[in-house]
Amino acid sequence: MLTLQQIKENPAHVVERLAVKGFDGKEKIDRVITLDDSRRALQLQNDNLAAELNRASASIGKLMKEGRRDEAEQAKATVAEVKASQKAVADDLAAVETEIRDILLTIPNLPYAGVPEGKSAADNVVEKTGGPMPELPADALPHWDLAKKYNLIDFDLGVKITGAGFPVYIGKGARLQRALLQFFLDRAGEAGYLEIQPPYVVNEASGYGTGQLPDKEGQMYYINEDNLYLIPTAEVPVTNLYRDVILNDSQLPVKNCAYSACFRREAGSYGKDVRGLNRLHQFDKVEIVRIEKPENSYAALEEMKDHVQGLLDSLGLPWHILRLCGGDMSFTSAITFDFEVYSAAQQRWLEVSSVSNFETYQANRLRCRYRANGEKPRLVHTLNGSALALPRIMAALLENNQTPEGIVVPECLRRYTGFDIIN
């Protein structure tokens, strides 16, 4: 969440930047400033009462020793009155602090200066394009038909045992899926990311820490009896490893990667966007997470983009990078770049990765800080990216590599699959 310092330094600038995300923040920003004035006044009052209480309490023993019992009793009465006043002030202070935090949790992150204005995905900017564009025959099949033809994925069986959006991978389909995961993890390891195997369920505090709550609770699967959530991405448990942690300067940067299954309700999705592997309720993904000093985070963001681009180049997929406009960015992000691959049989671009810098927004929620040279702890910057999400990568690989002889497996995956072609 935003810090009070960010808001108080230049509230007009905060309101202006929030408008780039289509968020009218003036009323909430004004309210936070008013509440903070009240908070500081109450804190001063509380401190003065505490000092008065200490003085009155200290005088009781002295008066008793001197035999001045009446004055000692009067001092005791004063202590009781001051305690009652202090409790009332402390209660008011806690209420104000709670209201400030509740409001801050509903205000999105400020978009970075380089974020273009815009209201929807139509306003995103194509930054870079690469990879070979395949030429397929007119009778090329979409991946859901290829999956059925070669017995790779059974969507109907997934509906039978769970429901729509939970496919069953079979035989070479399962092996190709596992090959992709291992390839992504190996490449992350080579790039210096420490592998983590996180839980697939998290508590409420973790959801708040990375910003899924209270913004996206409707998109998360909730376990009511235990007040736990199925993770929508490994970003949540991995980043929360550093909740309430003060890192030493020498520990930065932190570079973690993790494979996990991801669970998303995807409420409101319909039509062609949900066909086959295009949009699932459960899917596999390798995530990269970084914790950086603020001055290094944008260089780290470029490294992460290069890492994802390298994976797509190795797979031989056509790709482009989108710089998301303010209206299409997530609640928590300061800047986001989406990678999309071209699905030749569907003749459309499919998102396969988002790489984001959250600056101090998540860190403030997480209370994740670092200390350098004995100085006061400072908030870190957090970043993450998909490297990569599997379903649409699988869809594009099947469609773009289909030939009359079968589906050709990219060379970088063959040592993991044990086969060169699916036929």
QUIDAFEN-V719638 format. One record per helix or strand of 2 or more residues. SS is the DSSP state (h for helix, s for strand). FROM is the first residue (numbers start at 1). TO is the last residue. Records with the same first field share a line. If there is no record, write none. Layout:
BEGIN
SS = FROM-TO ; FROM-TO
END
This chain:
BEGIN
h = 4-9 ; 11-20 ; 26-65 ; 69-104 ; 121-123 ; 143-149 ; 155-161 ; 172-190 ; 204-210 ; 217-219 ; 224-226 ; 234-240 ; 249-251 ; 271-274 ; 294-315 ; 326-328 ; 361-366 ; 390-400 ; 411-417
s = 125-130 ; 153-154 ; 168-169 ; 194-196 ; 201-203 ; 222-223 ; 228-230 ; 246-248 ; 254-263 ; 282-292 ; 319-323 ; 335-343 ; 348-357 ; 369-371 ; 378-379 ; 381-389 ; 402-403 ; 406-408 ; 421-422
END
